[in-house]
Amino acid sequence: MAGLEANSLPETYTGLLFHSPSEPPTLATLSTPIPTAGTVIVKPLYSIIVQYANEIFTNGNPRGYKYPLPLVPGGACVARVAAVPSDATSLKPGQLVFVEITVRGRDDPNTKILRGFHEGTTEGSRRLMRGDWRNGCWATLSTAPLESVHVLDEDVLVGKLGYKLEEFGALSQLIVPYGGLADIGLKPGETILIAPATGAFSSAAVHVALAMGARVIAMGRNEIALAELKKLAEPGRVETVKISGDVQEDINALAKFGPLDVYFDISPRPASKSSHIRAGIMSLGPGGRMSLMGGIPDDIGIPYWHITHSGITIKGTFMNTIQQAKDLIKLIERGVLKIGSRAGMEVSGKYKLEDWEKAFRAAAEGRPGNSVQFIPNGE
């Protein structure tokens, strides 16, 4: 235990441990790991609960996520550094950090897992999930890869900009679309269609695209949520279109905004037949770009001739790079990207680990832009 004592770590910690998606979890006492090379030990403060957590870890896992059991879930979190490894050159205990959900293979960055959620589909990704990076941050302590731990400038973000620590939980929603928007090269002044735009990650894409200087066309079925998005910027910066279910009707509605430069799609699983996908592609102008980041497991039909004739680029992105995470944080630290209550991103509930049932229920009932979070160490 010398390693733990040297790092002022307790011998054990508490985690929300799931043995089956058909049985309730337990609050388990687990042995505290030692911070070996490349591994940071963090103390999670706030961790967002995705709206569909009850479809992954309970009710028999109807989403079919692949993960080993037993498992402590929880991907991204806002945390304090509890202990640093010997190869850390700047990270220090006590610093406020954002820990990414994505864990990448160090010898192959294209091998990725969603920590505490999904082990991927390859032998390499399964090895990552079933090894050192098995358990996530729905716990009083958690390990994290050194390269996935990003320092938050507390003096600037809290001292000068006045943010509350809980508001940084929104980073886990914002970083996902930023990866796709950065990959597709969104430029200031361009017009981007975000469709659908009223989910947790898709509405976050509207915030990010505005911060990157674009005009946003937000498309969705929830007219109340669309109206809220339109309030995010001055007149003309955010326009809204309701998905009609008819491709030509959607194309006609989008046409009044002129040819689109970029179409960002982060459609949910059931949306493969939705009218907005073809309408979005058909509304791209010459040289237009499409970013695919959604979770549709099926094939989708594409307008082959329009893509060819107009020189359209389609690029898929899964999550984000390490540098993109740092760049997003910089946008917030510079005041370019606003988060939290001032941006309409409210924390609608905070729950201790033992209140997981209430937390899952609140997350499932949550509104776009709002978040429900675990507070593993209280407040």
Order of alpha helices (4+ residues) and beta strands (2+ residues): alpha-beta-beta-beta-beta-beta-beta-beta-alpha-beta-beta-alpha-beta-alpha-beta-alpha-beta-alpha-beta-alpha-beta-alpha-beta-alpha-beta-alpha-beta
